[in-house]
Amino acid sequence: MSTNSLWELFGTRGRGVLVTLRRDGRPQLSNLDYLAEPGLIRCSTTGDRAKVRNLRRDTRASFHVTTPDGGAYAVAEGTATLTEPATATADATVDELVEVYRRIRGEHPDWADYRAAMVADGRLVIRLDVHRVYGWRP
């Protein structure tokens, strides 16, 4: 099975499971909406989450997606980077959060409110640079 065939399961956006490593080596799984581009998966989260603490300590991560019927799946393995938490409504992190939101969900009814909420929440973007994809599809 080709990597391209498996990558197609990610589509351009959706919901999947981010896997990070806890301090003791056990996996930490988080359901997240994501944006996928060739070789890159991006997600929005807040800076106080366990997944962020895990990625600050160990940048290795995986992202799992499956078809609605569970008949096929793909896992992307890679190295994660984190943007700085949002600190101003016009900073680079908020601009990227707007792009990610827009490409996943479309237009927001009030972008000024959205930008303010990103700063208030201390949101950031997880970028998973994908090195390997594996899985199964019929």
A tleap script that builds the chain and sets N, CA, C and O, in Angstrom:
source leaprc.protein.ff14SB
mol = sequence {
  NMET SER THR ASN SER LEU TRP GLU LEU PHE
  GLY THR ARG GLY ARG GLY VAL LEU VAL THR
  LEU ARG ARG ASP GLY ARG PRO GLN LEU SER
  ASN LEU ASP TYR LEU ALA GLU PRO GLY LEU
  ILE ARG CYS SER THR THR GLY ASP ARG ALA
  LYS VAL ARG ASN LEU ARG ARG ASP THR ARG
  ALA SER PHE HIE VAL THR THR PRO ASP GLY
  GLY ALA TYR ALA VAL ALA GLU GLY THR ALA
  THR LEU THR GLU PRO ALA THR ALA THR ALA
  ASP ALA THR VAL ASP GLU LEU VAL GLU VAL
  TYR ARG ARG ILE ARG GLY GLU HIE PRO ASP
  TRP ALA ASP TYR ARG ALA ALA MET VAL ALA
  ASP GLY ARG LEU VAL ILE ARG LEU ASP VAL
  HIE ARG VAL TYR GLY TRP ARG CPRO
}
set mol.1.N position { 0.846 -1.172 0.000 }
set mol.1.CA position { 0.000 0.000 0.000 }
set mol.1.C position { 0.892 1.237 0.000 }
set mol.1.O position { 1.870 1.311 0.745 }
set mol.2.N position { 0.553 2.187 -0.825 }
set mol.2.CA position { 1.389 3.380 -0.949 }
set mol.2.C position { 1.114 4.365 0.185 }
set mol.2.O position { 0.014 4.426 0.735 }
set mol.3.N position { 2.144 5.124 0.511 }
set mol.3.CA position { 1.994 6.185 1.507 }
set mol.3.C position { 0.956 7.196 1.051 }
set mol.3.O position { 0.182 7.702 1.863 }
set mol.4.N position { 0.935 7.498 -0.262 }
set mol.4.CA position { -0.047 8.460 -0.785 }
set mol.4.C position { -1.467 7.968 -0.560 }
set mol.4.O position { -2.348 8.752 -0.208 }
set mol.5.N position { -1.694 6.677 -0.760 }
set mol.5.CA position { -3.021 6.109 -0.554 }
set mol.5.C position { -3.449 6.260 0.905 }
set mol.5.O position { -4.601 6.584 1.192 }
set mol.6.N position { -2.524 6.024 1.811 }
set mol.6.CA position { -2.847 6.179 3.232 }
set mol.6.C position { -3.021 7.648 3.606 }
set mol.6.O position { -3.903 7.993 4.391 }
set mol.7.N position { -2.173 8.514 3.039 }
set mol.7.CA position { -2.278 9.950 3.344 }
set mol.7.C position { -3.651 10.483 2.943 }
set mol.7.O position { -4.173 11.392 3.587 }
set mol.8.N position { -4.236 9.928 1.890 }
set mol.8.CA position { -5.567 10.363 1.441 }
set mol.8.C position { -6.616 10.203 2.536 }
set mol.8.O position { -7.611 10.928 2.534 }
set mol.9.N position { -6.421 9.273 3.469 }
set mol.9.CA position { -7.385 9.101 4.559 }
set mol.9.C position { -7.459 10.336 5.456 }
set mol.9.O position { -8.481 10.568 6.102 }
set mol.10.N position { -6.391 11.128 5.502 }
set mol.10.CA position { -6.407 12.348 6.301 }
set mol.10.C position { -7.265 13.426 5.648 }
set mol.10.O position { -7.789 14.302 6.335 }
set mol.11.N position { -7.411 13.366 4.320 }
set mol.11.CA position { -8.135 14.422 3.621 }
set mol.11.C position { -7.420 15.744 3.841 }
set mol.11.O position { -6.200 15.778 4.005 }
set mol.12.N position { -8.174 16.824 3.844 }
set mol.12.CA position { -7.577 18.133 4.118 }
set mol.12.C position { -7.876 18.602 5.538 }
set mol.12.O position { -7.214 19.500 6.058 }
set mol.13.N position { -8.877 17.985 6.159 }
set mol.13.CA position { -9.253 18.354 7.524 }
set mol.13.C position { -10.138 17.258 8.098 }
set mol.13.O position { -10.658 16.416 7.367 }
set mol.14.N position { -10.299 17.278 9.395 }
set mol.14.CA position { -11.166 16.300 10.037 }
set mol.14.C position { -10.912 16.256 11.527 }
set mol.14.O position { -10.425 17.218 12.121 }
set mol.15.N position { -11.250 15.124 12.120 }
set mol.15.CA position { -11.017 14.900 13.543 }
set mol.15.C position { -10.225 13.614 13.678 }
set mol.15.O position { -10.530 12.607 13.038 }
set mol.16.N position { -9.209 13.664 14.516 }
set mol.16.CA position { -8.358 12.501 14.722 }
set mol.16.C position { -7.823 12.486 16.140 }
set mol.16.O position { -8.279 13.234 17.005 }
set mol.17.N position { -6.851 11.622 16.359 }
set mol.17.CA position { -6.287 11.432 17.690 }
set mol.17.C position { -4.793 11.740 17.656 }
set mol.17.O position { -4.033 11.092 16.936 }
set mol.18.N position { -4.383 12.729 18.437 }
set mol.18.CA position { -2.971 13.051 18.604 }
set mol.18.C position { -2.428 12.197 19.742 }
set mol.18.O position { -3.030 12.111 20.812 }
set mol.19.N position { -1.285 11.568 19.498 }
set mol.19.CA position { -0.640 10.739 20.510 }
set mol.19.C position { 0.694 11.379 20.884 }
set mol.19.O position { 1.573 11.547 20.038 }
set mol.20.N position { 0.832 11.732 22.158 }
set mol.20.CA position { 2.092 12.255 22.687 }
set mol.20.C position { 2.562 11.294 23.776 }
set mol.20.O position { 1.839 10.374 24.159 }
set mol.21.N position { 3.773 11.514 24.267 }
set mol.21.CA position { 4.340 10.613 25.273 }
set mol.21.C position { 4.418 11.297 26.634 }
set mol.21.O position { 4.984 12.381 26.774 }
set mol.22.N position { 3.838 10.639 27.626 }
set mol.22.CA position { 3.926 11.131 28.999 }
set mol.22.C position { 5.352 10.936 29.514 }
set mol.22.O position { 6.162 10.240 28.902 }
set mol.23.N position { 5.629 11.553 30.626 }
set mol.23.CA position { 6.959 11.443 31.234 }
set mol.23.C position { 7.345 9.982 31.480 }
set mol.23.O position { 8.513 9.619 31.336 }
set mol.24.N position { 6.365 9.137 31.852 }
set mol.24.CA position { 6.672 7.730 32.138 }
set mol.24.C position { 6.691 6.857 30.882 }
set mol.24.O position { 6.862 5.641 30.974 }
set mol.25.N position { 6.516 7.476 29.702 }
set mol.25.CA position { 6.585 6.740 28.440 }
set mol.25.C position { 5.253 6.230 27.919 }
set mol.25.O position { 5.165 5.786 26.774 }
set mol.26.N position { 4.217 6.286 28.746 }
set mol.26.CA position { 2.904 5.839 28.278 }
set mol.26.C position { 2.292 6.885 27.358 }
set mol.26.O position { 2.589 8.073 27.481 }
set mol.27.N position { 1.439 6.448 26.435 }
set mol.27.CA position { 0.833 7.404 25.502 }
set mol.27.C position { -0.246 8.257 26.156 }
set mol.27.O position { -0.971 7.803 27.042 }
set mol.28.N position { -0.334 9.496 25.700 }
set mol.28.CA position { -1.407 10.433 26.053 }
set mol.28.C position { -2.165 10.670 24.756 }
set mol.28.O position { -1.572 11.140 23.785 }
set mol.29.N position { -3.450 10.363 24.708 }
set mol.29.CA position { -4.245 10.510 23.494 }
set mol.29.C position { -5.212 11.673 23.638 }
set mol.29.O position { -5.840 11.854 24.681 }
set mol.30.N position { -5.324 12.462 22.567 }
set mol.30.CA position { -6.197 13.635 22.565 }
set mol.30.C position { -6.960 13.703 21.257 }
set mol.30.O position { -6.353 13.689 20.187 }
set mol.31.N position { -8.278 13.777 21.325 }
set mol.31.CA position { -9.096 13.979 20.130 }
set mol.31.C position { -9.008 15.441 19.723 }
set mol.31.O position { -9.224 16.332 20.544 }
set mol.32.N position { -8.691 15.690 18.450 }
set mol.32.CA position { -8.527 17.062 17.968 }
set mol.32.C position { -9.034 17.208 16.548 }
set mol.32.O position { -8.931 16.282 15.743 }
set mol.33.N position { -9.587 18.384 16.242 }
set mol.33.CA position { -9.809 18.754 14.851 }
set mol.33.C position { -8.447 19.103 14.270 }
set mol.33.O position { -7.582 19.625 14.973 }
set mol.34.N position { -8.258 18.814 12.985 }
set mol.34.CA position { -6.950 19.061 12.384 }
set mol.34.C position { -7.086 19.578 10.966 }
set mol.34.O position { -8.127 19.457 10.321 }
set mol.35.N position { -5.996 20.156 10.511 }
set mol.35.CA position { -5.826 20.597 9.133 }
set mol.35.C position { -4.628 19.829 8.593 }
set mol.35.O position { -3.559 19.844 9.204 }
set mol.36.N position { -4.792 19.157 7.454 }
set mol.36.CA position { -3.702 18.365 6.872 }
set mol.36.C position { -3.288 18.935 5.530 }
set mol.36.O position { -4.119 19.280 4.690 }
set mol.37.N position { -1.985 19.023 5.355 }
set mol.37.CA position { -1.366 19.412 4.099 }
set mol.37.C position { -0.275 18.376 3.860 }
set mol.37.O position { 0.124 17.698 4.807 }
set mol.38.N position { 0.220 18.228 2.649 }
set mol.38.CA position { 1.254 17.217 2.425 }
set mol.38.C position { 2.411 17.359 3.427 }
set mol.38.O position { 3.109 18.373 3.454 }
set mol.39.N position { 2.590 16.327 4.240 }
set mol.39.CA position { 3.689 16.296 5.194 }
set mol.39.C position { 3.500 17.113 6.456 }
set mol.39.O position { 4.432 17.218 7.254 }
set mol.40.N position { 2.322 17.698 6.669 }
set mol.40.CA position { 2.105 18.566 7.826 }
set mol.40.C position { 0.673 18.442 8.332 }
set mol.40.O position { -0.280 18.462 7.553 }
set mol.41.N position { 0.537 18.314 9.647 }
set mol.41.CA position { -0.768 18.333 10.310 }
set mol.41.C position { -0.723 19.451 11.345 }
set mol.41.O position { 0.228 19.552 12.120 }
set mol.42.N position { -1.765 20.294 11.351 }
set mol.42.CA position { -1.832 21.397 12.316 }
set mol.42.C position { -3.115 21.304 13.134 }
set mol.42.O position { -4.176 20.952 12.618 }
set mol.43.N position { -2.994 21.629 14.428 }
set mol.43.CA position { -4.118 21.614 15.367 }
set mol.43.C position { -4.012 22.814 16.294 }
set mol.43.O position { -2.923 23.337 16.534 }
set mol.44.N position { -5.142 23.238 16.804 }
set mol.44.CA position { -5.211 24.310 17.796 }
set mol.44.C position { -5.413 23.700 19.175 }
set mol.44.O position { -6.165 22.739 19.336 }
set mol.45.N position { -4.736 24.265 20.167 }
set mol.45.CA position { -4.934 23.831 21.550 }
set mol.45.C position { -4.536 24.968 22.484 }
set mol.45.O position { -4.037 26.003 22.042 }
set mol.46.N position { -4.761 24.766 23.773 }
set mol.46.CA position { -4.324 25.760 24.755 }
set mol.46.C position { -3.003 25.320 25.374 }
set mol.46.O position { -2.698 24.129 25.445 }
set mol.47.N position { -2.232 26.297 25.815 }
set mol.47.CA position { -0.889 26.024 26.305 }
set mol.47.C position { -0.804 25.264 27.610 }
set mol.47.O position { 0.273 24.800 27.986 }
set mol.48.N position { -1.933 25.124 28.318 }
set mol.48.CA position { -1.906 24.456 29.620 }
set mol.48.C position { -2.270 22.976 29.557 }
set mol.48.O position { -2.421 22.343 30.602 }
set mol.49.N position { -2.412 22.415 28.379 }
set mol.49.CA position { -2.841 21.019 28.226 }
set mol.49.C position { -1.681 20.039 28.397 }
set mol.49.O position { -0.520 20.380 28.172 }
set mol.50.N position { -2.024 18.816 28.799 }
set mol.50.CA position { -1.010 17.770 28.974 }
set mol.50.C position { -0.255 17.516 27.678 }
set mol.50.O position { 0.956 17.295 27.701 }
set mol.51.N position { -0.946 17.543 26.559 }
set mol.51.CA position { -0.272 17.282 25.278 }
set mol.51.C position { 0.817 18.308 25.003 }
set mol.51.O position { 1.859 17.972 24.439 }
set mol.52.N position { 0.586 19.549 25.396 }
set mol.52.CA position { 1.591 20.597 25.193 }
set mol.52.C position { 2.783 20.361 26.116 }
set mol.52.O position { 3.931 20.458 25.682 }
set mol.53.N position { 2.522 20.054 27.378 }
set mol.53.CA position { 3.629 19.745 28.298 }
set mol.53.C position { 4.441 18.563 27.769 }
set mol.53.O position { 5.672 18.582 27.799 }
set mol.54.N position { 3.744 17.540 27.286 }
set mol.54.CA position { 4.440 16.371 26.740 }
set mol.54.C position { 5.310 16.749 25.551 }
set mol.54.O position { 6.457 16.311 25.458 }
set mol.55.N position { 4.775 17.560 24.640 }
set mol.55.CA position { 5.522 17.929 23.432 }
set mol.55.C position { 6.680 18.875 23.737 }
set mol.55.O position { 7.676 18.881 23.013 }
set mol.56.N position { 6.567 19.654 24.769 }
set mol.56.CA position { 7.702 20.509 25.157 }
set mol.56.C position { 8.872 19.643 25.650 }
set mol.56.O position { 10.037 20.005 25.483 }
set mol.57.N position { 8.548 18.515 26.249 }
set mol.57.CA position { 9.558 17.611 26.785 }
set mol.57.C position { 10.081 16.640 25.723 }
set mol.57.O position { 11.275 16.339 25.689 }
set mol.58.N position { 9.185 16.150 24.855 }
set mol.58.CA position { 9.533 15.144 23.843 }
set mol.58.C position { 8.711 15.450 22.597 }
set mol.58.O position { 7.487 15.324 22.613 }
set mol.59.N position { 9.368 15.846 21.535 }
set mol.59.CA position { 8.662 16.328 20.338 }
set mol.59.C position { 8.111 15.214 19.455 }
set mol.59.O position { 7.435 15.495 18.466 }
set mol.60.N position { 8.386 13.964 19.791 }
set mol.60.CA position { 7.845 12.861 18.992 }
set mol.60.C position { 6.333 12.755 19.207 }
set mol.60.O position { 5.846 12.836 20.335 }
set mol.61.N position { 5.602 12.572 18.101 }
set mol.61.CA position { 4.148 12.452 18.194 }
set mol.61.C position { 3.625 11.659 17.008 }
set mol.61.O position { 4.303 11.497 15.994 }
set mol.62.N position { 2.404 11.170 17.164 }
set mol.62.CA position { 1.701 10.472 16.090 }
set mol.62.C position { 0.286 11.022 16.020 }
set mol.62.O position { -0.237 11.566 16.993 }
set mol.63.N position { -0.322 10.869 14.850 }
set mol.63.CA position { -1.702 11.313 14.659 }
set mol.63.C position { -2.454 10.206 13.931 }
set mol.63.O position { -2.024 9.757 12.869 }
set mol.64.N position { -3.572 9.766 14.495 }
set mol.64.CA position { -4.349 8.634 13.980 }
set mol.64.C position { -5.687 9.120 13.438 }
set mol.64.O position { -6.374 9.919 14.074 }
set mol.65.N position { -6.046 8.630 12.257 }
set mol.65.CA position { -7.377 8.869 11.693 }
set mol.65.C position { -7.948 7.535 11.234 }
set mol.65.O position { -7.212 6.589 10.951 }
set mol.66.N position { -9.261 7.478 11.168 }
set mol.66.CA position { -9.939 6.276 10.704 }
set mol.66.C position { -11.143 6.673 9.865 }
set mol.66.O position { -11.632 7.799 9.958 }
set mol.67.N position { -11.608 5.754 9.059 }
set mol.67.CA position { -12.833 6.001 8.306 }
set mol.67.C position { -14.017 5.891 9.269 }
set mol.67.O position { -13.889 5.280 10.329 }
set mol.68.N position { -15.164 6.474 8.915 }
set mol.68.CA position { -16.317 6.429 9.823 }
set mol.68.C position { -16.714 5.012 10.241 }
set mol.68.O position { -17.187 4.808 11.359 }
set mol.69.N position { -16.526 4.034 9.354 }
set mol.69.CA position { -16.902 2.658 9.689 }
set mol.69.C position { -15.771 1.880 10.354 }
set mol.69.O position { -15.947 0.712 10.700 }
set mol.70.N position { -14.611 2.513 10.537 }
set mol.70.CA position { -13.479 1.840 11.159 }
set mol.70.C position { -12.787 0.838 10.258 }
set mol.70.O position { -11.923 0.091 10.716 }
set mol.71.N position { -13.152 0.808 8.978 }
set mol.71.CA position { -12.606 -0.182 8.053 }
set mol.71.C position { -11.223 0.123 7.531 }
set mol.71.O position { -10.588 -0.744 6.931 }
set mol.72.N position { -10.742 1.329 7.743 }
set mol.72.CA position { -9.398 1.711 7.309 }
set mol.72.C position { -8.864 2.741 8.294 }
set mol.72.O position { -9.627 3.462 8.937 }
set mol.73.N position { -7.539 2.798 8.401 }
set mol.73.CA position { -6.935 3.789 9.288 }
set mol.73.C position { -5.574 4.190 8.750 }
set mol.73.O position { -4.978 3.494 7.929 }
set mol.74.N position { -5.100 5.323 9.229 }
set mol.74.CA position { -3.748 5.778 8.914 }
set mol.74.C position { -3.170 6.453 10.149 }
set mol.74.O position { -3.884 7.088 10.926 }
set mol.75.N position { -1.869 6.300 10.310 }
set mol.75.CA position { -1.138 6.937 11.398 }
set mol.75.C position { 0.014 7.719 10.789 }
set mol.75.O position { 0.790 7.185 9.997 }
set mol.76.N position { 0.118 8.971 11.160 }
set mol.76.CA position { 1.235 9.818 10.736 }
set mol.76.C position { 2.159 9.988 11.935 }
set mol.76.O position { 1.730 10.426 13.002 }
set mol.77.N position { 3.426 9.638 11.754 }
set mol.77.CA position { 4.422 9.826 12.806 }
set mol.77.C position { 5.312 10.996 12.438 }
set mol.77.O position { 5.620 11.203 11.264 }
set mol.78.N position { 5.724 11.759 13.431 }
set mol.78.CA position { 6.590 12.879 13.113 }
set mol.78.C position { 7.107 13.601 14.330 }
set mol.78.O position { 7.071 13.101 15.455 }
set mol.79.N position { 7.591 14.797 14.063 }
set mol.79.CA position { 8.153 15.670 15.079 }
set mol.79.C position { 7.288 16.921 15.164 }
set mol.79.O position { 6.991 17.557 14.152 }
set mol.80.N position { 6.892 17.261 16.376 }
set mol.80.CA position { 6.002 18.404 16.575 }
set mol.80.C position { 6.781 19.647 16.979 }
set mol.80.O position { 7.783 19.580 17.691 }
set mol.81.N position { 6.292 20.774 16.502 }
set mol.81.CA position { 6.733 22.071 16.996 }
set mol.81.C position { 5.492 22.813 17.470 }
set mol.81.O position { 4.376 22.536 17.029 }
set mol.82.N position { 5.704 23.753 18.368 }
set mol.82.CA position { 4.611 24.540 18.931 }
set mol.82.C position { 4.865 26.005 18.639 }
set mol.82.O position { 5.989 26.489 18.768 }
set mol.83.N position { 3.815 26.708 18.244 }
set mol.83.CA position { 3.952 28.156 18.134 }
set mol.83.C position { 3.998 28.729 19.547 }
set mol.83.O position { 3.723 28.029 20.521 }
set mol.84.N position { 4.340 29.978 19.644 }
set mol.84.CA position { 4.219 30.674 20.926 }
set mol.84.C position { 2.730 30.828 21.232 }
set mol.84.O position { 1.930 30.944 20.304 }
set mol.85.N position { 2.340 30.831 22.501 }
set mol.85.CA position { 0.936 31.099 22.822 }
set mol.85.C position { 0.531 32.490 22.319 }
set mol.85.O position { 1.345 33.413 22.286 }
set mol.86.N position { -0.718 32.617 21.935 }
set mol.86.CA position { -1.244 33.904 21.464 }
set mol.86.C position { -1.172 34.930 22.590 }
set mol.86.O position { -1.591 34.660 23.715 }
set mol.87.N position { -0.632 36.118 22.274 }
set mol.87.CA position { -0.532 37.180 23.287 }
set mol.87.C position { -1.141 38.495 22.823 }
set mol.87.O position { -1.360 39.397 23.633 }
set mol.88.N position { -1.417 38.614 21.528 }
set mol.88.CA position { -2.019 39.837 20.980 }
set mol.88.C position { -2.897 39.443 19.806 }
set mol.88.O position { -2.590 38.494 19.085 }
set mol.89.N position { -3.990 40.172 19.614 }
set mol.89.CA position { -4.966 39.787 18.588 }
set mol.89.C position { -4.412 39.813 17.172 }
set mol.89.O position { -5.002 39.215 16.273 }
set mol.90.N position { -3.295 40.491 16.955 }
set mol.90.CA position { -2.719 40.552 15.607 }
set mol.90.C position { -1.356 39.864 15.529 }
set mol.90.O position { -0.598 40.111 14.591 }
set mol.91.N position { -1.030 38.997 16.508 }
set mol.91.CA position { 0.279 38.346 16.442 }
set mol.91.C position { 0.260 37.175 15.454 }
set mol.91.O position { -0.799 36.778 14.968 }
set mol.92.N position { 1.436 36.633 15.166 }
set mol.92.CA position { 1.572 35.574 14.160 }
set mol.92.C position { 0.813 34.315 14.557 }
set mol.92.O position { 0.265 33.624 13.698 }
set mol.93.N position { 0.775 34.009 15.858 }
set mol.93.CA position { 0.042 32.821 16.300 }
set mol.93.C position { -1.443 32.976 16.028 }
set mol.93.O position { -2.074 32.053 15.513 }
set mol.94.N position { -2.011 34.122 16.363 }
set mol.94.CA position { -3.442 34.332 16.119 }
set mol.94.C position { -3.733 34.298 14.622 }
set mol.94.O position { -4.750 33.744 14.205 }
set mol.95.N position { -2.860 34.878 13.815 }
set mol.95.CA position { -3.054 34.811 12.360 }
set mol.95.C position { -3.089 33.363 11.884 }
set mol.95.O position { -3.912 33.007 11.040 }
set mol.96.N position { -2.201 32.525 12.418 }
set mol.96.CA position { -2.201 31.112 12.021 }
set mol.96.C position { -3.435 30.390 12.548 }
set mol.96.O position { -3.996 29.543 11.854 }
set mol.97.N position { -3.865 30.714 13.768 }
set mol.97.CA position { -5.093 30.123 14.309 }
set mol.97.C position { -6.301 30.479 13.450 }
set mol.97.O position { -7.171 29.637 13.230 }
set mol.98.N position { -6.362 31.713 12.965 }
set mol.98.CA position { -7.441 32.127 12.055 }
set mol.98.C position { -7.392 31.284 10.788 }
set mol.98.O position { -8.422 30.788 10.332 }
set mol.99.N position { -6.201 31.120 10.216 }
set mol.99.CA position { -6.067 30.312 8.997 }
set mol.99.C position { -6.523 28.874 9.231 }
set mol.99.O position { -7.266 28.319 8.422 }
set mol.100.N position { -6.080 28.272 10.333 }
set mol.100.CA position { -6.455 26.889 10.640 }
set mol.100.C position { -7.968 26.789 10.819 }
set mol.100.O position { -8.597 25.894 10.253 }
set mol.101.N position { -8.555 27.690 11.594 }
set mol.101.CA position { -10.007 27.674 11.810 }
set mol.101.C position { -10.743 27.803 10.480 }
set mol.101.O position { -11.647 27.024 10.178 }
set mol.102.N position { -10.349 28.784 9.703 }
set mol.102.CA position { -11.024 29.068 8.434 }
set mol.102.C position { -10.985 27.850 7.507 }
set mol.102.O position { -11.979 27.530 6.856 }
set mol.103.N position { -9.847 27.179 7.451 }
set mol.103.CA position { -9.707 26.041 6.544 }
set mol.103.C position { -10.399 24.786 7.070 }
set mol.103.O position { -10.720 23.886 6.293 }
set mol.104.N position { -10.632 24.717 8.383 }
set mol.104.CA position { -11.363 23.578 8.946 }
set mol.104.C position { -12.863 23.839 8.944 }
set mol.104.O position { -13.641 22.982 8.524 }
set mol.105.N position { -13.273 25.015 9.408 }
set mol.105.CA position { -14.696 25.282 9.647 }
set mol.105.C position { -15.314 26.353 8.775 }
set mol.105.O position { -16.535 26.509 8.771 }
set mol.106.N position { -14.512 27.092 8.040 }
set mol.106.CA position { -15.058 28.179 7.234 }
set mol.106.C position { -14.997 29.497 7.984 }
set mol.106.O position { -14.200 29.669 8.907 }
set mol.107.N position { -15.833 30.406 7.583 }
set mol.107.CA position { -15.805 31.752 8.168 }
set mol.107.C position { -16.422 31.773 9.565 }
set mol.107.O position { -17.436 31.123 9.822 }
set mol.108.N position { -15.805 32.515 10.441 }
set mol.108.CA position { -16.322 32.729 11.791 }
set mol.108.C position { -17.264 33.936 11.744 }
set mol.108.O position { -17.018 34.868 10.979 }
set mol.109.N position { -18.336 33.942 12.543 }
set mol.109.CA position { -19.260 35.077 12.493 }
set mol.109.C position { -18.681 36.384 13.042 }
set mol.109.O position { -19.188 37.460 12.723 }
set mol.110.N position { -17.629 36.305 13.860 }
set mol.110.CA position { -17.052 37.515 14.454 }
set mol.110.C position { -15.558 37.293 14.682 }
set mol.110.O position { -15.145 36.800 15.731 }
set mol.111.N position { -14.757 37.663 13.683 }
set mol.111.CA position { -13.319 37.412 13.770 }
set mol.111.C position { -12.660 38.202 14.902 }
set mol.111.O position { -11.707 37.710 15.507 }
set mol.112.N position { -13.131 39.391 15.201 }
set mol.112.CA position { -12.546 40.163 16.306 }
set mol.112.C position { -12.750 39.421 17.627 }
set mol.112.O position { -11.835 39.343 18.447 }
set mol.113.N position { -13.943 38.879 17.829 }
set mol.113.CA position { -14.235 38.103 19.026 }
set mol.113.C position { -13.376 36.836 19.063 }
set mol.113.O position { -12.844 36.472 20.112 }
set mol.114.N position { -13.247 36.174 17.923 }
set mol.114.CA position { -12.422 34.963 17.836 }
set mol.114.C position { -10.981 35.276 18.226 }
set mol.114.O position { -10.384 34.572 19.041 }
set mol.115.N position { -10.428 36.336 17.640 }
set mol.115.CA position { -9.036 36.710 17.927 }
set mol.115.C position { -8.850 37.005 19.421 }
set mol.115.O position { -7.861 36.578 20.017 }
set mol.116.N position { -9.782 37.721 20.016 }
set mol.116.CA position { -9.697 38.027 21.450 }
set mol.116.C position { -9.761 36.746 22.283 }
set mol.116.O position { -9.043 36.614 23.274 }
set mol.117.N position { -10.607 35.812 21.890 }
set mol.117.CA position { -10.726 34.545 22.616 }
set mol.117.C position { -9.436 33.732 22.527 }
set mol.117.O position { -9.060 33.070 23.494 }
set mol.118.N position { -8.754 33.771 21.383 }
set mol.118.CA position { -7.492 33.035 21.227 }
set mol.118.C position { -6.434 33.560 22.196 }
set mol.118.O position { -5.665 32.787 22.767 }
set mol.119.N position { -6.404 34.879 22.374 }
set mol.119.CA position { -5.459 35.489 23.317 }
set mol.119.C position { -5.861 35.143 24.751 }
set mol.119.O position { -5.016 34.749 25.555 }
set mol.120.N position { -7.142 35.287 25.071 }
set mol.120.CA position { -7.622 34.995 26.427 }
set mol.120.C position { -7.356 33.540 26.812 }
set mol.120.O position { -7.039 33.248 27.965 }
set mol.121.N position { -7.485 32.630 25.844 }
set mol.121.CA position { -7.264 31.201 26.095 }
set mol.121.C position { -5.787 30.815 26.087 }
set mol.121.O position { -5.430 29.725 26.536 }
set mol.122.N position { -4.929 31.696 25.582 }
set mol.122.CA position { -3.517 31.337 25.431 }
set mol.122.C position { -3.321 30.219 24.425 }
set mol.122.O position { -2.501 29.323 24.622 }
set mol.123.N position { -4.093 30.285 23.333 }
set mol.123.CA position { -4.034 29.214 22.332 }
set mol.123.C position { -2.742 29.256 21.536 }
set mol.123.O position { -2.079 30.287 21.425 }
set mol.124.N position { -2.410 28.096 20.989 }
set mol.124.CA position { -1.241 27.954 20.134 }
set mol.124.C position { -1.539 26.909 19.077 }
set mol.124.O position { -2.582 26.256 19.115 }
set mol.125.N position { -0.622 26.751 18.133 }
set mol.125.CA position { -0.771 25.761 17.065 }
set mol.125.C position { 0.274 24.677 17.256 }
set mol.125.O position { 1.457 24.958 17.449 }
set mol.126.N position { -0.183 23.433 17.198 }
set mol.126.CA position { 0.716 22.282 17.135 }
set mol.126.C position { 0.942 21.994 15.660 }
set mol.126.O position { -0.016 21.841 14.901 }
set mol.127.N position { 2.199 21.919 15.250 }
set mol.127.CA position { 2.553 21.560 13.870 }
set mol.127.C position { 3.288 20.227 13.910 }
set mol.127.O position { 4.371 20.123 14.485 }
set mol.128.N position { 2.697 19.217 13.301 }
set mol.128.CA position { 3.334 17.901 13.235 }
set mol.128.C position { 3.949 17.728 11.857 }
set mol.128.O position { 3.238 17.581 10.863 }
set mol.129.N position { 5.282 17.746 11.806 }
set mol.129.CA position { 6.034 17.509 10.576 }
set mol.129.C position { 6.094 15.998 10.394 }
set mol.129.O position { 6.781 15.306 11.146 }
set mol.130.N position { 5.378 15.485 9.400 }
set mol.130.CA position { 5.187 14.042 9.232 }
set mol.130.C position { 6.391 13.418 8.525 }
set mol.130.O position { 6.796 13.853 7.447 }
set mol.131.N position { 6.956 12.378 9.168 }
set mol.131.CA position { 8.097 11.652 8.613 }
set mol.131.C position { 7.702 10.295 8.047 }
set mol.131.O position { 8.366 9.778 7.149 }
set mol.132.N position { 6.623 9.717 8.570 }
set mol.132.CA position { 6.226 8.366 8.161 }
set mol.132.C position { 4.717 8.235 8.300 }
set mol.132.O position { 4.120 8.750 9.246 }
set mol.133.N position { 4.111 7.539 7.345 }
set mol.133.CA position { 2.680 7.227 7.407 }
set mol.133.C position { 2.529 5.722 7.232 }
set mol.133.O position { 3.133 5.127 6.339 }
set mol.134.N position { 1.722 5.116 8.088 }
set mol.134.CA position { 1.423 3.695 7.936 }
set mol.134.C position { -0.043 3.481 8.268 }
set mol.134.O position { -0.702 4.378 8.792 }
set mol.135.N position { -0.552 2.300 7.966 }
set mol.135.CA position { -1.941 1.995 8.258 }
set mol.135.C position { -2.460 0.890 7.377 }
set mol.135.O position { -1.700 0.068 6.865 }
set mol.136.N position { -3.773 0.880 7.207 }
set mol.136.CA position { -4.411 -0.147 6.393 }
set mol.136.C position { -5.675 0.424 5.770 }
set mol.136.O position { -6.439 1.151 6.404 }
set mol.137.N position { -5.861 0.074 4.531 }
set mol.137.CA position { -7.129 0.369 3.862 }
set mol.137.C position { -7.371 -0.724 2.836 }
set mol.137.O position { -6.435 -1.217 2.207 }
set mol.138.N position { -8.642 -1.100 2.669 }
set mol.138.CA position { -8.956 -2.183 1.710 }
set mol.138.C position { -8.693 -1.779 0.270 }
set mol.138.O position { -8.908 -2.576 -0.643 }
savepdb mol mol.pdb
quit
